């Protein structure tokens, strides 16, 4: 019965346990097996730091949580605009196949924030000034994004910009803006 209690406690604690030579010959007793080991194998009580039914901590050091944040290299799908956007555009407001506003004017150096209100949309250029490197939302023309996604871009090149949602351009989901 002690063995079952130990195995249950080990499983709950997430500690891997290897069972070797544990066979039953049918008479209720275990059949011993020989192992070729130069080092003594600790008993479950020694290895686990346990006493009968209770788990007790061992003398091994454990990780201690700190108050310091750890930086990660994972990209965030909804970029945080810096600086605060000068213009905000809603993509598919209330599920409608449009951009709101459909046209606007900003100054060179201004930042535009597109926020998705509906799913299955993207923002891709349909005409930009020759000096601009704006490519719209990340990914290819088939990549779309869901509600609550945000995309931000700072426009430095003056001129007229036309853009569209590739999957819904035939439904009139197009827009434009001017950078002065």
Secondary structure, 3 states (H helix, E strand, C coil): CHHHHHHHHHHHHCCCCCCCCCEECCCCCEECCCCCCCCCCCCHHHHHCEECCEECCCCCCCCCCCCCCCCCCCCCCCCCCCCCCCEEEEECHHHCCCEECCEEEECCCEEEEEEECCCCECCEEEECCCCCCCCCCCCCCCCCECCCCEEEEEECCCEEEEEECHHHHHHCCEEEEEEC
